[in-house]
Amino acid sequence: MKKLLVGSLFVACSSAFAGHGPAGCGAGSEYIFPHADEWYEHVMAATTNGSASQTMAMTSGTMGCQDANGPLKLARLYMDKNMEQLAADAARGQGEALNALSALIGVQSADKAEFDATVKANFDAIFAAADTTSAQSYDALVKAMSENATLVKYLG
């Protein structure tokens, strides 16, 4: 019984952290109980989500978990807080901020030079103007990576 309660609490906490309502994202929320409005429907959706579908959905960015997809979400947050330093490093194609961004995305050392070169080559698109927002820069970075055969694998 204790394991069930602890498991339910874990699912509820992780779901609330994900920011997708009381049941979180996953098959339970998206397909089985998409219009849950009773407490027991939320519990059943959370239970379904907690039975591995939520983990898979968050990793792949599917079933309502598009904004919870691990490394890319961290990259977006990092860009939001480090735009100036990141722009300076991107213009040079090297630097601490650029290294940290590639590490957050999970770029392997074998692909690091390609990542740096791609960011530098797409500087004008990623950091289009002084008033470019981090969201716009992030979208442009994802676009540049999606057009690169080596880097597209890091987009999930």
Backbone hydrogen bonds, N-H to C=O, Kabsch-Sander energy under -0.5 kcal/mol:
donor,donor_aa,acceptor,acceptor_aa,energy
5,L,1,M,-2.3
6,V,2,K,-2.8
7,G,3,K,-2.7
8,S,4,L,-2.5
9,L,5,L,-2.4
10,F,6,V,-2.6
11,V,7,G,-2.5
12,A,8,S,-2.6
13,C,9,L,-2.8
14,S,10,F,-2.9
15,S,11,V,-2.4
16,A,12,A,-2.4
17,F,13,C,-2.4
18,A,14,S,-1.6
19,G,15,S,-0.7
19,G,16,A,-0.9
20,H,15,S,-1.0
20,H,21,G,-0.5
24,G,21,G,-0.6
26,G,63,M,-1.8
30,E,26,G,-2.5
31,Y,27,A,-2.4
32,I,27,A,-2.1
33,F,28,G,-2.6
36,A,33,F,-1.2
41,E,38,E,-0.5
42,H,38,E,-1.8
43,V,39,W,-2.1
44,M,40,Y,-2.3
45,A,41,E,-2.5
46,A,42,H,-2.7
47,T,43,V,-2.3
48,T,44,M,-2.4
49,N,45,A,-2.9
50,G,46,A,-2.6
51,S,47,T,-0.7
51,S,48,T,-1.0
52,A,50,G,-0.6
53,S,48,T,-0.7
54,Q,49,N,-2.8
56,M,52,A,-2.2
57,A,53,S,-2.6
58,M,54,Q,-2.8
59,T,55,T,-2.1
60,S,56,M,-2.4
61,G,57,A,-1.8
62,T,57,A,-1.7
65,C,62,T,-1.8
68,A,65,C,-1.7
69,N,66,Q,-0.8
70,G,68,A,-2.0
72,L,69,N,-1.2
73,K,69,N,-1.1
73,K,70,G,-0.7
74,L,70,G,-2.2
75,A,71,P,-2.4
76,R,72,L,-2.2
77,L,73,K,-2.2
78,Y,74,L,-2.7
79,M,75,A,-2.6
80,D,76,R,-1.8
81,K,77,L,-1.4
82,N,78,Y,-1.3
86,L,82,N,-2.5
87,A,83,M,-2.5
88,A,84,E,-2.1
89,D,85,Q,-2.4
90,A,86,L,-2.7
91,A,87,A,-2.1
92,R,88,A,-1.1
93,G,89,D,-1.9
94,Q,89,D,-1.7
99,N,95,G,-2.4
100,A,96,E,-2.6
101,L,97,A,-2.2
102,S,98,L,-2.3
103,A,99,N,-2.1
104,L,100,A,-2.4
105,I,101,L,-2.1
106,G,102,S,-1.3
107,V,102,S,-2.6
111,D,108,Q,-1.6
112,K,108,Q,-0.7
112,K,109,S,-0.6
115,F,111,D,-2.3
116,D,112,K,-2.7
117,A,113,A,-2.4
118,T,114,E,-2.3
119,V,115,F,-2.6
120,K,116,D,-2.4
121,A,117,A,-2.7
122,N,118,T,-1.7
123,F,120,K,-1.4
125,A,122,N,-0.7
126,I,122,N,-2.7
127,F,123,F,-3.1
128,A,125,A,-0.7
132,T,129,A,-1.7
137,S,133,T,-2.3
138,Y,134,S,-2.7
139,D,135,A,-2.4
140,A,136,Q,-2.1
141,L,137,S,-2.4
142,V,138,Y,-2.7
143,K,139,D,-2.2
144,A,140,A,-2.4
145,M,141,L,-2.6
146,S,142,V,-2.4
147,E,143,K,-1.2
148,N,145,M,-1.3
149,A,147,E,-0.6
152,V,148,N,-2.0
154,Y,151,L,-1.9
155,L,152,V,-1.7
156,G,153,K,-0.7
